[in-house]
Amino acid sequence: VDLLNNPDLVATNSSISWQTGLWYWMTGTGNAGTTSHNAMVNGQGFGTTIRAINSIECNGGNTAQMQSRVNLYNQFVGILGVPAGGNLTC
């Protein structure tokens, strides 16, 4: 798929949207120094995933949005009946 010449496919093709999201989850490090996947499976916590995806929220740029992410994460782990773990904020 030629996303360089047709980046709108990410927004208009649901399969490509999922693929790019998963690709970033597995490979993108942002300012976290690790991928979101590694952060979650190696016990670094949800806060590290926020730093990997959107470090602006971690540097005081939008703490309300960071807290909103944490609140939603807690809702989902509650639905799934699994522990949230530590290090929820960045």
N, C-alpha and C positions, 0 to 999 in steps of 0.2 A: 504494500500500500504506500503510495507516494504522498506522505503527509506534508513534505516540504512544499510541494506545489499545490496541494489541496488540503490545507489544515482544517478547513471547515468540516471535513469528514468526522473529526472528533466530536463536533457538536451535532452533527446530523445523522450519524450512523451509530446506533446503540451498541452494536458489537465492537466497533472500533473504540467507542467511549469506554466500555468496560476493559478492553485490552490495554488502552493507554493508562487507565487508572491503576490496573494491576501492575503494569510495567513500572509506573512510578513508585508504587508501594514496595516493589521488590528491588528497585535500583536507585531511586532518588534519595539523596542524603540531605539536601538543603544545607542548613547550618548545623545540623545535628551531628554530623560526622559518622552517621550510621543510617541504614535504611529504616523505614517505619517497621517493616517486617522483622528485622533483626532486633529492633528496640522492644517489640512485643514478645518475641520468643526468647529473648535473653534477659528479660526482667528489668529493662531500663524504664519501662512504663509508658503510659499514654502520653505524658507530657513531652517525651522525646519525639513521638510521632508528630505532635504539633510543631515542634521546632524544625523537623525535617520537611514538613509540608508548607508551613507559613510562619517563619521565624519573626516576622513583624509583630505578631501577637505576643511572642515571648519577650520581646524587647520593649514592652510597654506601649506599643503602637495601638493596641486595641485589647486591653485586658478583659473587657466585657465579652468580646467575641470568644476569647480563649475560655472564659468561664462557661459560656454557652456550650462550647464543644465538650467540656468536661461534664456538664450537666446531662447532655444528650448521651454521652458515653455511659454515664452511670445509669441512665434509664435503660439503655440497651443491655448492659450486663445484668441489670435486675430482671429484665424480661427473660434473658437466657439462663438466669439462675447460676451465674458464675461470679467469682470474686473480681472486683475491679483492679486489684493490685495496688501497688504504691506508685509514687511519683506521677500523680495525675496531672499536675500543672507543670508548666515550664518556667 
